[in-house]
Amino acid sequence: MPSTPDPTILPGPEPMSSNTEHLSREEVAEVLAEALPFMQRYAGQTVVIKYGGHAMGDEALAEKFCADVVQLKLSGINPVIVHGGGPQIGAMLEKLGIASRFEDGLRVTCAQTVEVAEMVLSGSVNKRVVNCIRKMGGKAAGLSGKDASLCTARKMVRKKTDPASGIEKIIDLGYVGEPVRMDTEIIEVLARSDVIPVIAPIAVSEEGETLNINADTFAGALASALKAKRLLLLTDVAGVLDKSGELLAELDLRQVEELIADGTISGGMIPKVRSCADVVRGGVEGVIILDGRVPHAVLLELFTARGVGTRISAGAADVAEGAA
C-alpha cells in the first residue's frame, strides 16, 4: 500500500534532468560541492530580488526563475520578490485608449493611469508570479506596498532645467511615488514560514492616495529596511560593462563614481548604479545588476564563485569576501 505524503514537507521544484543528464556523477558532485559553501553563507539571510524585463515575459525563463526562488527557500534562504510590469501596464493603457507620457524614464501617472497600474501590478502580474512559484513546488503570497502598511510613500518631485533659458522647473509626475517608510513586519513573519513574499510596487501616501513606485526603487528601499544580504536587480543587460564591452564583475562605491566621471558608465546606467550605491550605503552588503535572460541567473549568481552580473559593494574589504 503506497505511503501518504507528509503535507508538512514543502515539495521542491521538478528535477532539471535535461540540464544535468550530460554530466558525469563526478561533475554533478563538483557542482554541488561548489554550491555548498555559498548555501551556508546565505543560510538564514534575506535576499531581495527585483524581477522584471524580458525574463518576466518569457514563460520558460519565468519557470526557471521561479524554480530558482523555490530552491533558495528550500536552502534556508529568505527570498523576497518585488516585480515590475511596465510593458503590461502599457499594453493595458493602450487597450483602454489612455495615452502615456514619460519624463526621465518614469511614466507620468494620472488618477486613471494609477488605477490601471494597480489593477495590472497587484492583479494579473502579481498572481501570475505567485502561480508560477506554486507550479514549481513552492508557496507564495501576493502583496502590494499597501498591505499591512508595508510601504508609505510620497509623491515624487522632479526638477528639470530648460537648456535654452537655464530656468529650473518642477515636473509633475502625477501619482508616481517614492518610499518614505517601510514597515517590514509582514515580511519578517513570512520569512519564518515556508511562504515566499511576491510584492507589487504600489504604495499609499499619508493622505491615502495610491502611488505607483518604480520597482527598482521599491526593491532598494525594502532591501535597506530588511538589511538584506543581497539585492538582485534582474534586467535586460549583462551588468556594467567596461569600454571594451567586457563585464565588470565587481565595483566598489569609489569605482562607481570614477567610472561615471570617465564616461565608462553612461546614459541610463548612471541613475541605476547610483541607486545601487545608495542601497549599499543603506546597509545592504551587495547589490547585483544581472541579466534576467540568462537561465537560472539567480542560482548562478548566488551559488557559484564567478557569478553572472556586476556586484556593487562598499569597498575592498567586502570585495575580498569573494564573488556571490
C-alpha angles and dihedrals in degrees: 000000000000117000120245115247115248105249092206093066115090108228117232129231120281112280111264094223092152089065097046107031091093091057124091119236089255092054092049089050090051091052091051092045091052092050097047099076090049091049088053092048093054099037109129092006128122120240118189115204124195105208122196147098125067094340090065093053097047111080096206092049091045091056092049090050092050091046088054091052092049089050091053090053092048089051092059096260122129108229118191117190125207111184134199128209109180096141091048091050090048092051092051093047090051091048090052093045095244114146120230128213128184132208117190090341095309122114111240100234124207123188091267093049095050089054089054091045092053092046092051100039101039092035125035100010096044094047091047090058092045091051093048091054089050090050089053092054103266139107123240138177120211115222141161130209087263094065116098088351088286094158129021112189143178131217111276117241119205126188124204131186118223104233092211100049101020088228116144116225134184116244114218107218093177115214096004112127144194124208119256100169136018122199101196098181094110091049091050091050091052091047088064091054134057092258122110116215115230110191132195113210096239118124142172130237127228086259092055098254119146112238132191114222129197106255094229090052093047093048092049093051091047093048090052092048091050092043085230121197091227141008113204117198109198108205141159093259131073093241132266112344130203122231090275091055094253120139117257104218098190134030130170125204094264092051092050092061093042092053091048090050094051094045098249089118109046145151118011092354091070097070090040095056093041089053088051090051091052090053091052089050086051091064106272110133096218139001118202127200107201141165111262090195090073109094111247090003091158095056092042091052098046103032104039131069097235101041122196106252145042116285118206114198140160100270151300096316092058094042089055089063088076137252117301 
